[in-house]
């Protein structure tokens, strides 16, 4: 599975390099990033004692640091705050959760801090009663297109909504001191 995902990612990357249209090239590269996140989870699983579960807090630390490093323009200093409870997830929860985190952190990096020299992104994952709560927030400009609790538009946020549905979870978006997304899902998904 991991090798197949890496082959698909490589093919998309090659196509992106050959594409003259900047928007199409960027879309292909975003797809590569999403596939690479899935490949990274499989890689981590194959390296662990139990191929059905992953120490998710450690994976999230690596994932978010990599995203901030990859997307951070040289002119902006991003503080990454991580509050991650030690949680082991099964693969059925780890893949959608990691893709959600990847989408939300990437959105913050790309859109939250225009014209600013610094910003902060916080990722929190903890148990909340019998549920798991994932919170991704930034201190940027917020979700400008928010209508009620549901922002409109982007493919990334549409994907986040679909992944939350896959987890049978609930999602709340807010715009208090920047963008904030809180996802709650059943704690039985813990491995």
Order of alpha helices (4+ residues) and beta strands (2+ residues): alpha-alpha-beta-alpha-beta-beta-alpha-beta-beta-beta-beta-alpha-beta-beta
